[in-house]
Amino acid sequence: MSNIYTDQEIAALIREPKPLPKDYKNKLALRGKRGHREAGLSVQGEQGNDFRVILRQSTHNPLDFSAILAVEVPGTNRVFRLRRYNSRTHPHTSRLERQTITYRYHIHQATARYQELGVDEEEFAEATDRFSTLDEALHCMFEDCGFILPEGAQMGLFEEMT
């Protein structure tokens, strides 16, 4: 499988400033969808790339969640997952490193190496203690990935859940 993005291109996409629209909280309100709740938000980066923020949370287990940053691959109908902030409801093994994260919060990161392997581009993951809720995971993603909050905006999306 050929790489879509090099590690340098992935880093540039993550760093690209991504101004959030004023109504981003409304667009990230979770809605029911076959066993989980989901929300999505499109954001155009300052370099013209089209990004997607995708939130998922199990309806059966609210502690099972993901906050995903993806970029739309130009000229295709594909999204490329740059980062995924996951709950600790499952173990994860990064195949190439042969390291397993056992029931800990973790952050998946796209790499050229995993594209070359022909598996999910963001299969590499590292454990973290930076979040324990979906709201905190989203906050970490916003901090890590170049998002710009609208003037006067507060971070919390899910105050009733945290």
DSSP file (Angstrom, degrees, kcal/mol; ACC not computed):
  #  RESIDUE AA STRUCTURE BP1 BP2  ACC     N-H-->O    O-->H-N    N-H-->O    O-->H-N    TCO  KAPPA ALPHA  PHI   PSI    X-CA   Y-CA   Z-CA
    1    1 A M              0   0    0      0, 0.0     2,-0.2     0, 0.0   117,-0.1   0.000 360.0 360.0 360.0 134.5    0.0    0.0    0.0
    2    2 A S        -     0   0    0      1,-0.1     2,-0.2   116,-0.0   116,-0.0  -0.574 360.0-104.9 -85.8 151.0    1.4    3.4   -0.8
    3    3 A N        -     0   0    0     -2,-0.2     3,-0.1     1,-0.2    -1,-0.1  -0.459  19.3-162.9 -73.4 142.2    1.4    6.2    1.7
    4    4 A I  S    S+     0   0    0      1,-0.3     2,-0.4    -2,-0.2    -1,-0.2   0.846  80.7  17.1 -85.3 -43.2   -1.1    8.9    1.5
    5    5 A Y  S    S-     0   0    0    106,-0.1    -1,-0.3   107,-0.0   110,-0.1  -0.981  72.1-134.0-133.0 142.1    0.8   11.2    3.8
    6    6 A T     >  -     0   0    0     -2,-0.4     4,-2.4    -3,-0.1     5,-0.2  -0.388  37.9-103.3 -79.2 168.1    4.4   11.3    5.1
    7    7 A D  H  > S+     0   0    0      1,-0.2     4,-2.4     2,-0.2     5,-0.1   0.876 124.6  52.6 -60.8 -36.5    5.1   11.8    8.8
    8    8 A Q  H  > S+     0   0    0      2,-0.2     4,-2.1     1,-0.2    -1,-0.2   0.898 109.7  47.7 -67.3 -40.0    6.1   15.4    7.9
    9    9 A E  H  > S+     0   0    0      2,-0.2     4,-2.3     1,-0.2    -2,-0.2   0.890 110.8  51.9 -67.3 -38.5    2.8   16.0    6.1
   10   10 A I  H  X S+     0   0    0     -4,-2.4     4,-2.3     2,-0.2    -2,-0.2   0.936 110.0  49.0 -61.5 -46.1    0.9   14.5    9.0
   11   11 A A  H  X S+     0   0    0     -4,-2.4     4,-2.2     1,-0.2    -2,-0.2   0.895 110.8  50.4 -60.8 -40.3    2.7   16.8   11.4
   12   12 A A  H  X S+     0   0    0     -4,-2.1     4,-1.7     2,-0.2    -1,-0.2   0.891 109.8  50.3 -66.4 -39.1    1.9   19.8    9.2
   13   13 A L  H  < S+     0   0    0     -4,-2.3    -2,-0.2     2,-0.2    -1,-0.2   0.900 111.1  48.7 -64.6 -40.4   -1.8   18.9    9.0
   14   14 A I  H  < S+     0   0    0     -4,-2.3    -2,-0.2     1,-0.2    -1,-0.2   0.903 114.6  45.4 -66.4 -40.1   -2.0   18.5   12.8
   15   15 A R  H  < S+     0   0    0     -4,-2.2    -1,-0.2    -5,-0.2    -2,-0.2   0.746  84.6 114.7 -74.5 -23.4   -0.2   21.9   13.3
   16   16 A E  S  < S-     0   0    0     -4,-1.7     2,-0.0    -5,-0.2    -3,-0.0  -0.224  79.6-107.8 -52.5 127.3   -2.4   23.7   10.7
   17   17 A P        -     0   0    0      0, 0.0    29,-2.6     0, 0.0    30,-0.3  -0.355  35.1-167.0 -59.9 134.3   -4.5   26.3   12.4
   18   18 A K  E     -a  147   0A   0    128,-3.0   130,-2.3    27,-0.2     2,-0.3  -0.836   6.9-154.0-127.9  90.9   -8.2   25.2   12.5
   19   19 A P  E     -a  148   0A   0      0, 0.0    25,-0.3     0, 0.0   130,-0.2  -0.503  14.8-137.7 -69.9 125.7  -10.6   28.0   13.5
   20   20 A L        -     0   0    0    128,-3.0    23,-0.1    -2,-0.3     2,-0.0  -0.591  20.4-113.4 -80.9 141.9  -13.7   26.6   15.1
   21   21 A P    >   -     0   0    0      0, 0.0     3,-1.8     0, 0.0     4,-0.2  -0.355  28.0-110.2 -70.0 157.7  -17.1   28.2   14.0
   22   22 A K  T 3  S+     0   0    0      1,-0.3     3,-0.4     2,-0.1    -2,-0.0   0.823 119.0  49.3 -57.8 -32.2  -19.0   30.1   16.7
   23   23 A D  T 3> S+     0   0    0      1,-0.2     4,-1.8     2,-0.1     3,-0.4   0.072  72.2 121.9 -96.1  24.9  -21.6   27.4   16.8
   24   24 A Y  H <> S+     0   0    0     -3,-1.8     4,-1.3     1,-0.2    -1,-0.2   0.840  70.1  57.0 -59.3 -33.8  -19.2   24.5   17.2
   25   25 A K  H  4 S+     0   0    0     -3,-0.4     3,-0.2     1,-0.2    -1,-0.2   0.913 106.4  49.1 -65.1 -40.8  -20.7   23.3   20.4
   26   26 A N  H >4 S+     0   0    0     -3,-0.4     3,-1.3     1,-0.2    -1,-0.2   0.901 110.8  50.3 -63.3 -39.8  -24.2   22.9   18.8
   27   27 A K  H 3< S+     0   0    0     -4,-1.8    13,-0.7     1,-0.3    -1,-0.2   0.732 107.9  54.2 -72.2 -21.3  -22.7   20.9   15.9
   28   28 A L  T 3< S+     0   0    0     -4,-1.3     2,-0.4    -3,-0.2    -1,-0.3   0.232  75.7 127.3 -97.2  14.0  -20.8   18.6   18.3
   29   29 A A    <   -     0   0    0     -3,-1.3    11,-0.2    11,-0.1     9,-0.1  -0.591  66.4-116.5 -69.9 126.1  -24.0   17.7   20.2
   30   30 A L        -     0   0    0     -2,-0.4     2,-0.3     9,-0.1     9,-0.2  -0.379  32.7-168.2 -69.3 139.5  -24.2   13.9   20.3
   31   31 A R  E     -B   38   0B   0      7,-2.1     7,-2.7    -2,-0.1     5,-0.1  -0.958  29.9 -94.4-128.9 147.3  -27.1   12.2   18.5
   32   32 A G  E     +B   37   0B   0     -2,-0.3     5,-0.2     5,-0.2     2,-0.2  -0.292  45.8 164.4 -62.7 140.6  -28.2    8.6   18.7
   33   33 A K  E >   -B   36   0B   0      3,-2.8     3,-1.0    -2,-0.0    -2,-0.0  -0.635  62.4 -49.4-161.0  95.3  -26.9    6.3   16.0
   34   34 A R  T 3  S-     0   0    0      1,-0.3     3,-0.1    -2,-0.2    -2,-0.0   0.874 122.7 -21.6  43.0  70.3  -27.1    2.4   16.2
   35   35 A G  T 3  S+     0   0    0      1,-0.2    24,-1.9    23,-0.1    25,-0.6   0.369 132.0  53.4  88.2  -5.9  -25.8    1.6   19.7
   36   36 A H  E <  S-BC  33  58B   0     -3,-1.0    -3,-2.8    22,-0.3     2,-0.4  -0.948  76.5-116.7-148.5 170.6  -23.8    4.8   20.1
   37   37 A R  E     -BC  32  57B   0     20,-3.6    20,-2.4    -2,-0.3     2,-0.3  -0.894  36.3-177.2-109.7 145.3  -24.1    8.6   20.0
   38   38 A E  E     -BC  31  56B   0     -7,-2.7    -7,-2.1    -2,-0.4     2,-0.3  -0.976  15.0-177.8-144.7 152.3  -22.2   10.5   17.5
   39   39 A A  E     - C   0  55B   0     16,-2.0    16,-2.6    -2,-0.3     2,-0.3  -0.982   7.5-165.0-145.9 154.0  -21.4   14.0   16.3
   40   40 A G  E     - C   0  54B   0    -13,-0.7     2,-0.4    -2,-0.3    14,-0.2  -0.996   4.5-172.0-143.4 149.1  -19.4   15.5   13.5
   41   41 A L  E     - C   0  53B   0     12,-2.1    12,-2.8    -2,-0.3     2,-0.4  -0.994  14.6-145.2-142.1 130.0  -18.0   18.9   12.6
   42   42 A S  E     - C   0  52B   0     -2,-0.4     2,-0.4    10,-0.2    10,-0.2  -0.820  21.2-179.1 -94.7 136.1  -16.3   20.1    9.5
   43   43 A V  E     - C   0  51B   0      8,-2.4     8,-3.3    -2,-0.4     2,-0.6  -0.999  20.1-142.1-136.3 130.1  -13.6   22.7    9.9
   44   44 A Q  E     - C   0  50B   0     -2,-0.4     6,-0.2   -25,-0.3     2,-0.1  -0.830  22.1-136.4 -94.0 127.1  -11.5   24.3    7.2
   45   45 A G    >   -     0   0    0      4,-3.3     3,-1.9    -2,-0.6   -27,-0.2  -0.314  24.3-107.9 -75.3 162.5   -7.9   24.9    8.1
   46   46 A E  T 3  S+     0   0    0    -29,-2.6   -28,-0.1     1,-0.3    -1,-0.1   0.675 120.7  55.2 -67.8 -16.5   -6.1   28.1    7.3
   47   47 A Q  T 3  S-     0   0    0    -30,-0.3    -1,-0.3     2,-0.1   -29,-0.1   0.354 125.3-100.8 -94.6   4.7   -4.1   26.3    4.6
   48   48 A G  S <  S+     0   0    0     -3,-1.9     2,-0.2     1,-0.3    -2,-0.1   0.428  75.4 140.2  95.0  -0.6   -7.3   25.2    2.9
   49   49 A N        -     0   0    0     -5,-0.1    -4,-3.3     1,-0.1     2,-0.6  -0.513  49.7-130.4 -75.5 145.8   -7.4   21.6    4.2
   50   50 A D  E     -C   44   0B   0     22,-0.4    22,-3.2    -6,-0.2     2,-0.3  -0.875  28.9-171.7-101.1 118.7  -10.9   20.2    5.1
   51   51 A F  E     -CD  43  71B   0     -8,-3.3    -8,-2.4    -2,-0.6     2,-0.4  -0.716  12.0-150.6-109.1 156.9  -10.9   18.6    8.5
   52   52 A R  E     -CD  42  70B   0     18,-3.0    18,-2.7    -2,-0.3     2,-0.5  -0.997   1.5-158.6-127.3 133.0  -13.5   16.5   10.4
   53   53 A V  E     -CD  41  69B   0    -12,-2.8   -12,-2.1    -2,-0.4     2,-0.5  -0.957  18.4-173.2-104.1 125.3  -14.0   16.3   14.1
   54   54 A I  E     -CD  40  68B   0     14,-2.4    14,-3.1    -2,-0.5     2,-0.4  -0.983   6.7-168.7-125.3 127.3  -15.9   13.1   15.0
   55   55 A L  E     +CD  39  67B   0    -16,-2.6   -16,-2.0    -2,-0.5     2,-0.4  -0.941   7.0 179.5-114.9 137.2  -17.1   12.2   18.5
   56   56 A R  E     +CD  38  66B   0     10,-2.5    10,-2.3    -2,-0.4     2,-0.3  -0.997   5.1 173.4-136.9 141.6  -18.5    8.8   19.4
   57   57 A Q  E     -CD  37  65B   0    -20,-2.4   -20,-3.6    -2,-0.4     8,-0.2  -0.967  33.1-115.8-148.7 131.3  -19.8    7.5   22.7
   58   58 A S  E     -C   36   0B   0      6,-2.6   -22,-0.3     3,-0.5     6,-0.2  -0.364  10.7-149.5 -64.3 139.6  -21.5    4.2   23.5
   59   59 A T  S    S+     0   0    0    -24,-1.9   -23,-0.2     1,-0.2    -1,-0.1   0.747 100.4  48.8 -78.7 -23.5  -25.1    4.4   24.6
   60   60 A H  S    S+     0   0    0    -25,-0.6    -1,-0.2     1,-0.3   -24,-0.1   0.803 126.7  21.6 -83.8 -31.5  -24.5    1.2   26.7
   61   61 A N    >   -     0   0    0      3,-0.2     3,-2.6     1,-0.1    -3,-0.5  -0.816  62.4-168.0-140.2  95.8  -21.3    2.4   28.4
   62   62 A P  T 3  S+     0   0    0      0, 0.0    72,-0.2     0, 0.0    -1,-0.1   0.659  88.3  67.7 -60.9 -14.5  -20.7    6.2   28.4
   63   63 A L  T 3  S+     0   0    0      1,-0.1     2,-0.7    -6,-0.1    25,-0.4   0.500  83.4  83.9 -82.0  -2.5  -17.1    5.5   29.5
   64   64 A D    <   +     0   0    0     -3,-2.6    -6,-2.6    -6,-0.2     2,-0.3  -0.885  66.6 135.9-101.4 105.9  -16.5    4.0   26.0
   65   65 A F  E     -D   57   0B   0     -2,-0.7    22,-1.9    -8,-0.2     2,-0.3  -0.938  37.1-158.2-148.2 164.7  -15.7    7.0   23.7
   66   66 A S  E     -DE  56  86B   0    -10,-2.3   -10,-2.5    -2,-0.3     2,-0.5  -0.986   5.2-161.6-145.4 141.5  -13.5    8.4   20.9
   67   67 A A  E     -DE  55  85B   0     18,-1.8    18,-3.0    -2,-0.3     2,-0.4  -0.995  25.5-168.5-119.7 121.2  -12.7   11.9   19.8
   68   68 A I  E     -DE  54  84B   0    -14,-3.1   -14,-2.4    -2,-0.5     2,-0.5  -0.900  19.8-161.1-121.0 137.2  -11.3   11.7   16.2
   69   69 A L  E     +DE  53  83B   0     14,-2.5    13,-2.3    -2,-0.4    14,-1.7  -0.981  24.4 169.3-112.1 123.9   -9.5   14.3   14.0
   70   70 A A  E     -DE  52  81B   0    -18,-2.7   -18,-3.0    -2,-0.5     2,-0.4  -0.913  24.4-144.1-129.4 157.9   -9.5   13.4   10.3
   71   71 A V  E     -DE  51  80B   0      9,-2.3     9,-2.9    -2,-0.3     2,-0.4  -0.964  25.2-117.9-119.6 141.3   -8.6   15.2    7.2
   72   72 A E  E     - E   0  79B   0    -22,-3.2   -22,-0.4    -2,-0.4     7,-0.2  -0.659  29.5-126.6 -76.7 127.2  -10.5   14.8    3.9
   73   73 A V    >   -     0   0    0      5,-2.7     3,-1.7    -2,-0.4     5,-0.4  -0.651  31.7-113.7 -77.6 118.0   -8.1   13.4    1.3
   74   74 A P  T 3  S+     0   0    0      0, 0.0     3,-0.1     0, 0.0    -1,-0.1  -0.192  96.5  15.9 -55.9 139.4   -8.3   15.8   -1.7
   75   75 A G  T 3  S+     0   0    0      1,-0.3     2,-0.3    -3,-0.0    -2,-0.0   0.547 117.2  76.6  77.5   7.8   -9.8   14.2   -4.9
   76   76 A T  S <  S-     0   0    0     -3,-1.7    -1,-0.3     2,-0.2    -4,-0.0  -0.810  80.9-123.7-135.1 176.1  -11.3   11.3   -3.0
   77   77 A N  S    S+     0   0    0     -2,-0.3     2,-0.3    -3,-0.1    -2,-0.0   0.069  78.4 110.7-105.5  22.5  -14.3   10.5   -0.7
   78   78 A R        -     0   0    0     -5,-0.4    -5,-2.7    -4,-0.0     2,-0.4  -0.704  55.7-150.1-100.2 145.5  -11.9    9.2    1.9
   79   79 A V  E     -E   72   0B   0     -2,-0.3     2,-0.6    -7,-0.2    -7,-0.2  -0.916  10.4-146.1-109.0 145.9  -11.0   10.7    5.3
   80   80 A F  E     -E   71   0B   0     -9,-2.9    -9,-2.3    -2,-0.4     2,-0.6  -0.954  16.1-133.7-113.0 118.0   -7.6   10.0    6.8
   81   81 A R  E     +E   70   0B   0     -2,-0.6   -11,-0.3   -11,-0.2     3,-0.1  -0.625  26.6 175.7 -79.7 115.6   -7.6    9.8   10.6
   82   82 A L  E     +     0   0B   0    -13,-2.3    28,-2.5    -2,-0.6     2,-0.3   0.875  67.2   4.0 -84.3 -43.2   -4.8   11.9   12.0
   83   83 A R  E     -EF  69 109B   0    -14,-1.7   -14,-2.5    26,-0.2     2,-0.3  -0.986  55.3-168.8-144.5 150.1   -5.5   11.4   15.7
   84   84 A R  E     -EF  68 108B   0     24,-1.7    24,-3.5    -2,-0.3     2,-0.7  -0.943   9.8-156.9-143.2 121.3   -7.9    9.4   17.9
   85   85 A Y  E     -EF  67 107B   0    -18,-3.0   -18,-1.8    -2,-0.3     2,-0.3  -0.878  27.0-169.7-100.7 110.1   -8.3   10.0   21.6
   86   86 A N  E     -EF  66 106B   0     20,-3.0    20,-1.6    -2,-0.7   -20,-0.2  -0.701  19.8-120.2-112.7 153.6   -9.8    6.8   23.0
   87   87 A S        -     0   0    0    -22,-1.9     3,-0.3    -2,-0.3    17,-0.2  -0.102  32.0-109.3 -74.3-179.5  -11.2    5.6   26.3
   88   88 A R  S    S+     0   0    0    -25,-0.4    17,-0.1     1,-0.2   -24,-0.1   0.033  83.5 110.3-103.4  26.2   -9.8    2.8   28.4
   89   89 A T  S    S+     0   0    0    -26,-0.2    -1,-0.2   -24,-0.2   -25,-0.1   0.431  80.9  30.0 -84.0   2.2  -12.5    0.3   27.7
   90   90 A H  S    S-     0   0    0     -3,-0.3    14,-0.4    14,-0.2     2,-0.2  -0.993  81.6-109.0-154.6 152.2  -10.3   -2.0   25.6
   91   91 A P        -     0   0    0      0, 0.0     2,-0.4     0, 0.0    11,-0.2  -0.512  31.4-158.5 -78.4 156.0   -6.7   -3.0   25.3
   92   92 A H  E     -H  101   0C   0      9,-2.5     9,-3.8    -2,-0.2     2,-0.5  -0.998   5.6-160.4-137.8 134.8   -4.7   -1.8   22.3
   93   93 A T  E     -H  100   0C   0     -2,-0.4     2,-0.9     7,-0.3     7,-0.2  -0.965  13.0-146.9-115.7 125.5   -1.6   -3.2   20.7
   94   94 A S  E  >> -H   99   0C   0      5,-2.6     4,-1.6    -2,-0.5     5,-1.3  -0.820  20.3-153.2 -84.4 108.3    0.7   -1.2   18.4
   95   95 A R  T  45S+     0   0    0     -2,-0.9     3,-0.2     1,-0.2    -1,-0.2   0.877  85.3  47.6 -57.2 -48.7    1.8   -4.0   16.1
   96   96 A L  T  45S+     0   0    0      1,-0.2    -1,-0.2    -3,-0.1    -2,-0.0   0.868 119.7  39.1 -66.1 -35.7    5.2   -2.7   15.0
   97   97 A E  T  45S-     0   0    0     -3,-0.3    -1,-0.2     2,-0.1    -2,-0.2   0.637  99.1-138.7 -85.3 -15.4    6.3   -1.7   18.5
   98   98 A R  T  <5 +     0   0    0     -4,-1.6     2,-0.5     1,-0.2    -3,-0.2   0.893  54.5 140.6  55.5  42.4    4.7   -4.9   20.0
   99   99 A Q  E   < -H   94   0C   0     -5,-1.3    -5,-2.6     2,-0.0     2,-0.5  -0.961  38.8-155.2-118.7 131.6    3.5   -2.8   22.9
  100  100 A T  E     -H   93   0C   0     -2,-0.5     2,-0.7    -7,-0.2    -7,-0.3  -0.897   6.2-152.8-109.3 132.7    0.1   -3.3   24.4
  101  101 A I  E     -H   92   0C   0     -9,-3.8    -9,-2.5    -2,-0.5     2,-0.8  -0.917  19.0-151.8 -99.2 116.1   -1.8   -0.7   26.3
  102  102 A T        -     0   0    0     -2,-0.7     3,-0.1   -11,-0.2   -14,-0.0  -0.811  62.7 -37.9-101.0 106.6   -4.0   -2.5   28.7
  103  103 A Y  S    S+     0   0    0     -2,-0.8     2,-0.3     1,-0.2    -1,-0.2   0.875 101.0 126.6  49.8  49.9   -7.2   -0.7   29.7
  104  104 A R        -     0   0    0    -14,-0.4    -1,-0.2   -17,-0.2   -14,-0.2  -0.945  69.8 -95.6-128.3 153.4   -5.7    2.8   29.8
  105  105 A Y        -     0   0    0     23,-0.4    23,-2.4    -2,-0.3     2,-0.3  -0.421  54.8-179.1 -61.9 143.6   -6.7    6.0   28.0
  106  106 A H  E     -FG  86 127B   0    -20,-1.6   -20,-3.0    21,-0.3     2,-0.5  -0.986  29.1-135.7-151.2 158.1   -4.7    6.3   24.9
  107  107 A I  E     -FG  85 126B   0     19,-2.7    19,-1.9    -2,-0.3     2,-0.3  -0.968  18.2-150.1-119.5 120.6   -4.1    8.5   21.8
  108  108 A H  E     -FG  84 125B   0    -24,-3.5   -24,-1.7    -2,-0.5     2,-0.4  -0.647  14.3-165.5 -85.6 145.3   -3.7    7.0   18.4
  109  109 A Q  E     -FG  83 124B   0     15,-2.6    15,-0.6    -2,-0.3   -26,-0.2  -0.998  20.6-119.8-136.5 133.3   -1.5    8.8   15.9
  110  110 A A        +     0   0    0    -28,-2.5     2,-0.3    -2,-0.4    12,-0.3  -0.449  37.5 178.3 -67.7 141.3   -1.3    8.4   12.1
  111  111 A T     >  -     0   0    0     10,-1.8     4,-1.3    -2,-0.1    12,-0.1  -0.980  40.7-127.1-142.2 155.0    2.2    7.4   10.9
  112  112 A A  H  > S+     0   0    0     -2,-0.3     4,-2.4     1,-0.2     5,-0.2   0.876 108.5  61.7 -64.8 -38.4    3.8    6.5    7.5
  113  113 A R  H  > S+     0   0    0      1,-0.2     4,-1.3     2,-0.2    -1,-0.2   0.889 104.8  45.4 -58.9 -41.9    5.0    3.2    9.0
  114  114 A Y  H  >>S+     0   0    0      7,-0.3     5,-1.7     2,-0.2     4,-0.8   0.818 109.7  54.8 -75.8 -29.0    1.5    1.9    9.6
  115  115 A Q  H ><5S+     0   0    0     -4,-1.3     3,-0.9     6,-0.2    -2,-0.2   0.928 107.6  50.9 -62.8 -43.7    0.3    3.1    6.2
  116  116 A E  H 3<5S+     0   0    0     -4,-2.4    -2,-0.2     1,-0.3    -1,-0.2   0.831 105.3  56.4 -61.9 -32.7    3.1    1.0    4.7
  117  117 A L  H 3<5S-     0   0    0     -4,-1.3    -1,-0.3    -5,-0.2    -2,-0.2   0.720 112.7-123.1 -71.8 -20.7    2.0   -2.0    6.8
  118  118 A G  T <<5S+     0   0    0     -3,-0.9    -3,-0.2    -4,-0.8     2,-0.2   0.721  72.8 110.2  85.8  22.0   -1.5   -1.7    5.2
  119  119 A V  S   <S-     0   0    0     -5,-1.7    -1,-0.3     1,-0.2    -2,-0.1  -0.502  83.1 -43.0-113.6-174.0   -3.4   -1.3    8.4
  120  120 A D    >   -     0   0    0     -2,-0.2     3,-1.8     1,-0.2    -1,-0.2  -0.275  54.2-130.5 -53.8 132.1   -5.3    1.6    9.9
  121  121 A E  T 3  S+     0   0    0      1,-0.3   -10,-1.8     2,-0.1     3,-0.3   0.779 105.8  46.1 -58.2 -28.1   -3.1    4.7    9.5
  122  122 A E  T 3  S+     0   0    0    -12,-0.3    -1,-0.3     1,-0.2   -13,-0.2  -0.045  72.5 120.0-106.7  31.8   -3.5    5.6   13.2
  123  123 A E    <   +     0   0    0     -3,-1.8    -1,-0.2   -15,-0.1     2,-0.2   0.811  51.8  90.1 -67.7 -29.0   -2.9    2.2   14.7
  124  124 A F  E     +G  109   0B   0    -15,-0.6   -15,-2.6    -3,-0.3     2,-0.3  -0.483  60.5 173.9 -66.4 136.0    0.1    3.4   16.7
  125  125 A A  E     -G  108   0B   0    -17,-0.3     2,-0.4    -2,-0.2   -17,-0.2  -0.991  22.8-156.6-145.4 153.1   -1.0    4.6   20.1
  126  126 A E  E     -G  107   0B   0    -19,-1.9   -19,-2.7    -2,-0.3     2,-0.0  -0.981  28.1-111.9-128.2 143.1    0.4    5.8   23.4
  127  127 A A  E     -G  106   0B   0     -2,-0.4     2,-0.3   -21,-0.2   -21,-0.3  -0.338  38.0-176.2 -68.1 152.3   -1.1    5.7   26.8
  128  128 A T        -     0   0    0    -23,-2.4   -23,-0.4     3,-0.1     3,-0.1  -0.983  34.2-162.0-147.1 156.4   -2.1    9.0   28.5
  129  129 A D        +     0   0    0     -2,-0.3   -23,-0.1   -25,-0.1    -2,-0.0   0.077  69.8 102.1-119.8  19.9   -3.4   10.3   31.7
  130  130 A R  S    S+     0   0    0      1,-0.1     2,-0.3   -25,-0.1    -1,-0.1   0.646  85.9  22.9 -80.5 -16.1   -4.5   13.7   30.2
  131  131 A F        +     0   0    0      1,-0.1   -26,-0.1    -3,-0.1    -3,-0.1  -0.981  40.4 173.8-147.3 158.1   -8.2   12.8   29.9
  132  132 A S  S    S+     0   0    0     -2,-0.3     2,-0.3     1,-0.1   -44,-0.1   0.295  73.5  50.9-142.9   1.8  -10.8   10.5   31.4
  133  133 A T  S  > S-     0   0    0      1,-0.1     4,-2.3   -46,-0.0     5,-0.2  -0.898  85.3-111.1-134.1 165.1  -14.0   11.8   29.8
  134  134 A L  H  > S+     0   0    0     -2,-0.3     4,-2.6   -72,-0.2     5,-0.2   0.905 119.1  53.5 -62.3 -41.4  -15.1   12.6   26.2
  135  135 A D  H  > S+     0   0    0      1,-0.2     4,-2.2     2,-0.2    -1,-0.2   0.920 110.7  45.7 -59.9 -45.1  -15.1   16.3   27.0
  136  136 A E  H  > S+     0   0    0      2,-0.2     4,-2.4     1,-0.2    -1,-0.2   0.873 110.9  53.5 -67.2 -36.7  -11.5   16.2   28.3
  137  137 A A  H  X S+     0   0    0     -4,-2.3     4,-2.3     2,-0.2    -2,-0.2   0.920 109.8  47.8 -63.1 -42.9  -10.4   14.1   25.3
  138  138 A L  H  X S+     0   0    0     -4,-2.6     4,-2.7     2,-0.2    -2,-0.2   0.909 109.7  53.0 -63.3 -41.9  -11.9   16.7   23.0
  139  139 A H  H  X S+     0   0    0     -4,-2.2     4,-2.4     1,-0.2    -2,-0.2   0.920 109.3  49.2 -58.9 -44.9  -10.2   19.5   25.0
  140  140 A C  H  X S+     0   0    0     -4,-2.4     4,-2.9     2,-0.2    -1,-0.2   0.911 110.6  50.6 -61.1 -42.8   -6.8   17.6   24.6
  141  141 A M  H  X S+     0   0    0     -4,-2.3     4,-2.1     1,-0.2     6,-0.3   0.926 109.6  50.0 -62.7 -43.7   -7.4   17.3   20.8
  142  142 A F  H  <>S+     0   0    0     -4,-2.7     5,-1.4     1,-0.2     4,-0.2   0.919 114.7  45.0 -60.1 -43.0   -8.2   21.0   20.5
  143  143 A E  H ><5S+     0   0    0     -4,-2.4     3,-0.5     1,-0.2    -2,-0.2   0.906 118.7  41.8 -65.4 -42.6   -4.9   21.8   22.4
  144  144 A D  H 3<5S+     0   0    0     -4,-2.9    -2,-0.2     1,-0.2    -1,-0.2   0.738 113.8  49.5 -77.8 -25.0   -2.8   19.3   20.5
  145  145 A C  T 3<5S-     0   0    0     -4,-2.1    -1,-0.2    -5,-0.2    -2,-0.1   0.041 110.0 -97.5-119.2  25.8   -4.0   19.9   17.0
  146  146 A G  T < 5 +     0   0    0     -3,-0.5  -128,-3.0    -4,-0.2     2,-0.2   0.691  60.9 161.2  77.8  19.4   -4.1   23.6   16.2
  147  147 A F  E   < -a   18   0A   0     -5,-1.4     2,-0.5    -6,-0.3    -1,-0.2  -0.514  26.9-151.3 -76.4 144.0   -7.7   24.4   16.9
  148  148 A I  E     -a   19   0A   0   -130,-2.3  -128,-3.0    -2,-0.2     3,-0.1  -0.967  12.2-139.6-117.1 117.3   -8.6   28.0   17.5
  149  149 A L        -     0   0    0     -2,-0.5     3,-0.1  -130,-0.2  -127,-0.1  -0.436  28.1-101.7 -72.2 147.2  -11.6   28.7   19.7
  150  150 A P    >   -     0   0    0      0, 0.0     3,-2.2     0, 0.0    -1,-0.1  -0.356  56.9 -78.8 -62.4 151.7  -14.0   31.5   18.8
  151  151 A E  T 3  S+     0   0    0      1,-0.3    -3,-0.0    -3,-0.1     0, 0.0  -0.278 117.5  10.3 -56.4 131.6  -13.5   34.6   20.8
  152  152 A G  T 3  S+     0   0    0      1,-0.3    -1,-0.3    -3,-0.1     2,-0.1   0.444  93.2 144.7  80.5   1.2  -15.1   34.3   24.3
  153  153 A A    <   -     0   0    0     -3,-2.2     2,-0.3     2,-0.0    -1,-0.3  -0.444  40.1-145.0 -75.7 145.9  -15.8   30.5   24.0
  154  154 A Q        -     0   0    0      2,-0.1    -1,-0.0    -2,-0.1     0, 0.0  -0.800  14.8-129.3-103.6 151.9  -15.5   28.2   26.9
  155  155 A M  S    S+     0   0    0     -2,-0.3    -1,-0.1    -6,-0.0    -2,-0.0   0.927  71.2  99.6 -71.0 -48.2  -14.2   24.7   26.4
  156  156 A G        +     0   0    0      1,-0.1    -2,-0.1     2,-0.1     3,-0.1  -0.092  33.6 167.7 -55.9 129.5  -16.7   22.4   28.1
  157  157 A L  S    S+     0   0    0      1,-0.1     2,-0.3     2,-0.0     3,-0.2   0.761  75.4  38.5-101.4 -38.5  -19.3   20.7   25.8
  158  158 A F    >>  +     0   0    0      1,-0.2     3,-2.3     2,-0.1     4,-1.4  -0.397  61.6 152.2-116.8  52.7  -20.8   18.1   28.0
  159  159 A E  T 34 S+     0   0    0      1,-0.3     3,-0.2    -2,-0.3    -1,-0.2   0.843  75.5  56.6 -54.5 -35.5  -21.1   19.8   31.4
  160  160 A E  T 34 S+     0   0    0      1,-0.2    -1,-0.3    -3,-0.2    -2,-0.1   0.698 110.0  46.1 -70.4 -16.5  -24.1   17.6   32.3
  161  161 A M  T <4        0   0    0     -3,-2.3    -1,-0.2     1,-0.1    -2,-0.2   0.695 360.0 360.0 -97.2 -21.8  -22.0   14.5   31.7
  162  162 A T     <        0   0    0     -4,-1.4    -2,-0.2    -3,-0.2    -1,-0.1   0.453 360.0 360.0 -96.0 360.0  -18.8   15.4   33.5
